[in-house]
Amino acid sequence: MTQLRRMMLEELQRRNYSQGTIRHHLRAVEEFARYFGKPPNQLGLGQLRTYQGYLLKQRKLAVGSVVNHVAALRFFYVRTLKRPEFRDFLPYPRERDRLPKILSKDEVARLINASGNLFRRALLMTLYGTGMRRSEVARLKVRDIDSQRMIIRVVEGKGGKIVTCL
């Protein structure tokens, strides 16, 4: 492990980032350095601008994916290398607002009825009825369900939040 990678890892852990975020941030900085064939601390503002364009135009990544890469690079330069001037130079790309696709009652019923078995049906109904994320439903335990009060307690939701769904 290089000294830069160790510094960034320690900084991410010190700020209590999730393991998934740590893994992604480290990989994003590594890809950036590999693209130019140099250590990231030897790369400057011009290379960051070029790389952001490469992610959007050549790799054709979704705006949300580019935002994640930019967040990782910002963290590396601003937090790890203590170079705050990079924050203003690395803008997050703007994402067009999209309206959500709303299913009709008939489409929801067809989706749930096509589930195949009781387990999948229960998963789909829980997802649809509560608005929980897939990962939240996957971590759901019996003790998180209060059938008397008709409440589901979401433990370890996004950002480590604890939420209740009615």
N, C-alpha and C positions, 0 to 999 in steps of 0.2 A: 504494500500500500504506500502510495507516495505521500510526502509530507502535506501537500495541498489537499489531497483527498482526506487525510486524517484530520486536518484542521477543519474542513467543511463538515465532516461527520460529527466531530465534537461539538461544533457550533449548532448543528441541527439537533443533536441529542440534548444539548444544554437548554435549548428552547422547547424541548418536549414535542418535537414533530412526530407524527405517526411513522411506523416502519415503512408503509407504502410511500409516503411523501419523501422520506429519506432516500429510499431506493430510487425513486424517480428523479429527484434532484441530482443525486450523484451520477446517474446514468446520463441525464441531459447535459451536464457539464462535460462529462467524458466524451459524448458524441460531438459536442462543440469543438473540443480540443482535437479530436480525431479528424474532423472535417478540415482543419487547417494544418494538421500535422505538427502542432506546437503545444507546449503547456499553456493552459488557459490564462495564467498570470502574465504571459508574454503577448497576449492578444489585447487589442484595444477597441476603441469605439467603432472604428471603421469595419473591423471584422464582425463585431456584434450586429451592425446594421446589415452587412452582407449576409450573415447567417440567418437573420430573421427573414430576409427576403427569400433566401433559399428554402426555408421551411414552408413558407406560404406558396411560393411560385413553382419551385421544382419538385419538392416532395409532396406538394399539394395537401399538407396537413390541414385538418379542420382548425378553425380559429381557436377553439377551446384547447386544442393540443398545443398550439403555438403559445397561447397564454401560459400554459404549464411550463413550457421550455423557458419562456421569458422570466417567469417567477423563479425558476431554478438559477438562471444566470444572474438575475438581480440579487438573489440571496448570496450567491458566490462572491460577486464583486462588492456589494454593499456591506454584507455582514461578515463574510470570511476574510476578505482582503481589506476591509475598512476603506472603501473608495466610494463615498456617497454620491459623487458626481455621476456615477453610472446609473443611478436611479432615474434621473430625468431623461437620460439618453436612451433608455430601454422602455419605450412605451408599450403598453399592452395593445395588441391589435383590436380594433373595434369589431364586435360581432353584430350582425344584423339581427334585429328583433324578429323572432318568429312566433307565430301564434301556435299554441299547442293543438294537436289533433285530438278532437273530442269524439269518442265513440258514441254511437246511438245506443239506446237501451237494448235493442235487438242485437247489435254487434257485440256488446258486453256479454249478453246471455249466450250467444253462439261461441264466443271465446271460452267462457267458463265451462260450457257443456262439452266442448271439444277437448277438455283437459285429459281425458283418458282414464284416470283413476281418482279415488277419493283424496289421496294425498296431494296430487297436483291441483285438484279442484279447490281444496282448502287453501293452498298457497296462492292461487290466483285470486280467490275471493278476499283473502287477507290483504294482498297487495292492492287490489282495486278499492276495497272498502276503507282502508286506513291511509293510503297514500305513502306507506312505508317504502323504503328503498329495498331492493333485492337483498343486499347484504344484511340489512336489519332484520328482515324476515328469516334469513338463513340462521341468524344467531338467536332467534327467539326461543325461549325456554318456557315450559309449562308454568313455572312460577311467575312469569311475566304477564300471564293472562288472568284477569279478575273477571270471571264470568258473572258474578253477582252484580257488580257495578257496570259490566259491559265495557271494560277498559283494558287496553293492552299497554304495558309499560315497555318502552323502547330503551334498552340499556346499551350503551356504546353506539349511539347513533353517530351521524357524521359530526366530526369534531369532538367526539367523546361526550356528547350531550345525552341527557336522560330526558325523555319526553313521554307523555301519555297520549294515546290515541283513543278516541271514543268510537 
